[in-house]
Amino acid sequence: MKKVLLVLVLTVSLLGAAWAGHYKGYGDAYIAWETRIEATKQELKIGTYHMALTNARACVLALDSALLRFISDPTAEGIKELTTRRNVCDIHWELVTKYLPEGSEEGVRILRQSKFEFSQWILQINHLTKSRVFLLTARLAGRSNQVDFLVNSIREGLKELRFYRDRIDDLLFEAWDADS
């Protein structure tokens, strides 16, 4: 009975010391656990950042595909799709900015540049969609001189859009490499 009571007192005192953090084994385990949780949070943030970068790239490609579909067959649904995809891309850009790893000046510079290129690309898309609608109107009105001008304008606009899209894609790859 005396041994059982001694074991019980020893167990309770060890548990109390562990609860208060005085027992060295418990304190070390707690510090290791806190460190691991902090590392996991950082890994999660970096993983979310890389996922947002990947989604931003995919969104740019999806927007480009929607634009090509609209240029070949302009419809009201095409305009809605372009608007929806552009809004989704804006959300992905916000996520990339939000989860950018701290202390990454190079990543910030690259993302600012790619965001600028993206906004220029959107301006070109807006101009090109208007030109396509004007082309449709000019064809219906039978104005051949305007049709030729608009066709050439759209061709040049598509070349410029390709340049911006490729530049954005390259910058997003650079951002990935800069922060990995």
C-alpha positions in Angstrom: 0.0 0.0 0.0 2.9 2.3 0.9 4.5 1.7 -2.5 1.3 2.3 -4.4 0.8 5.6 -2.5 4.5 6.6 -3.3 4.0 5.8 -7.0 0.8 7.8 -7.1 2.4 10.8 -5.4 5.4 10.6 -7.7 3.1 10.4 -10.8 0.9 13.3 -9.6 4.0 15.5 -8.9 5.5 14.7 -12.3 2.2 15.5 -14.1 2.0 18.7 -12.1 5.5 19.7 -13.0 4.9 18.8 -16.7 1.7 20.8 -16.7 3.6 23.8 -15.3 6.4 23.3 -17.8 9.0 22.6 -15.2 9.8 19.1 -16.3 12.7 19.4 -18.8 11.4 16.7 -21.1 8.0 18.3 -21.4 9.5 21.8 -21.9 11.8 20.5 -24.7 9.0 18.7 -26.3 6.8 21.8 -26.1 9.5 24.0 -27.7 10.0 21.4 -30.5 6.3 21.2 -31.1 6.0 25.0 -31.3 8.9 25.2 -33.7 7.4 22.5 -35.9 4.0 24.2 -35.9 5.7 27.5 -36.9 7.6 25.8 -39.7 4.4 24.1 -40.9 2.6 27.5 -41.0 5.5 28.9 -43.1 5.4 25.9 -45.4 1.6 26.3 -45.8 2.0 29.9 -46.7 4.7 29.2 -49.3 2.6 26.3 -50.7 -0.4 28.6 -50.9 1.7 31.2 -52.7 3.0 28.7 -55.2 -0.6 27.4 -55.8 -1.8 31.0 -56.3 1.1 31.6 -58.8 0.1 28.4 -60.7 -3.6 29.5 -60.7 -2.6 33.0 -61.9 -0.7 31.4 -64.9 -3.7 29.1 -65.6 -6.1 32.0 -65.4 -4.0 34.0 -67.9 -4.0 31.1 -70.3 -7.8 30.6 -69.9 -8.4 34.3 -70.5 -6.3 34.1 -73.6 -8.3 31.1 -74.9 -11.6 32.9 -74.1 -10.3 36.0 -76.1 -9.5 33.8 -79.1 -12.9 32.2 -79.0 -14.5 35.7 -78.9 -12.4 37.0 -81.7 -13.4 34.1 -84.0 -17.1 34.2 -82.9 -18.2 37.4 -81.1 -21.2 36.8 -78.9 -22.7 38.3 -75.8 -21.7 35.1 -73.9 -18.1 35.6 -75.1 -18.1 39.1 -73.5 -19.5 37.6 -70.3 -16.8 34.9 -70.3 -14.1 37.4 -70.8 -15.4 39.6 -67.9 -15.7 36.6 -65.6 -12.3 35.2 -66.4 -10.7 38.7 -65.9 -12.4 39.0 -62.5 -11.1 35.5 -61.5 -7.6 36.5 -62.6 -7.8 39.6 -60.4 -8.7 37.4 -57.4 -5.6 35.1 -58.1 -3.4 38.2 -58.4 -4.6 39.3 -54.9 -3.9 35.9 -53.5 -0.4 35.9 -55.0 0.3 39.3 -53.4 -1.2 38.3 -50.1 0.9 35.1 -49.7 4.1 36.5 -51.1 6.9 35.2 -48.8 8.2 37.9 -46.4 11.6 39.5 -47.1 11.5 38.7 -50.8 12.4 42.0 -52.5 13.1 40.3 -55.8 9.7 38.5 -55.7 8.0 41.8 -55.0 9.7 43.5 -57.9 8.9 40.7 -60.3 5.2 40.6 -59.1 4.8 44.4 -59.5 6.2 44.1 -63.0 4.0 41.2 -63.9 0.9 42.9 -62.5 1.7 46.0 -64.6 2.1 43.8 -67.7 -1.2 42.1 -66.8 -3.0 45.5 -66.6 -1.6 46.5 -69.9 -2.7 43.2 -71.4 -6.2 43.7 -70.1 -6.3 47.2 -71.7 -5.3 45.6 -75.0 -7.9 42.9 -74.6 -10.6 45.6 -74.0 -9.3 47.5 -77.1 -9.3 44.3 -79.2 -12.9 43.3 -78.2 -14.1 46.8 -79.1 -12.3 46.5 -82.5 -14.0 43.2 -83.1 -17.4 44.6 -82.4 -16.7 47.5 -84.7 -15.5 45.1 -87.4 -18.8 43.2 -87.1 -20.8 46.5 -87.4 -18.7 47.7 -90.4 -19.2 44.4 -92.2 -23.0 44.6 -91.6 -22.9 48.2 -92.9 -20.9 47.3 -96.0 -18.0 49.6 -95.3 -15.1 47.8 -96.9 -12.4 50.4 -96.2 -13.2 50.3 -92.5 -13.3 46.5 -92.6 -9.8 46.3 -94.0 -8.4 48.8 -91.4 -10.1 46.9 -88.5 -8.9 43.5 -89.7 -5.3 44.8 -89.8 -5.8 46.5 -86.4 -7.0 43.2 -84.9 -4.1 41.3 -86.4 -1.6 43.7 -84.9 -3.5 43.7 -81.6 -3.3 39.9 -81.4 0.5 40.0 -81.9 0.8 42.6 -79.1 -1.4 40.4 -76.9 0.8 37.4 -77.5 3.8 39.5 -76.4 2.1 40.6 -73.2 0.9 37.1 -72.4 4.3 35.5 -73.0 5.9 38.3 -70.9 3.4 37.7 -68.0 4.1 33.9 -68.2 7.9 34.5 -68.0 7.5 36.9 -65.1 5.4 34.4 -63.2 8.0 31.7 -63.7 10.7 34.2 -62.5 8.6 34.9 -59.4 8.3 31.2 -58.7 12.1 30.8 -59.0 12.9 34.0 -56.9 10.8 32.8 -53.9 11.6 29.1 -54.0 
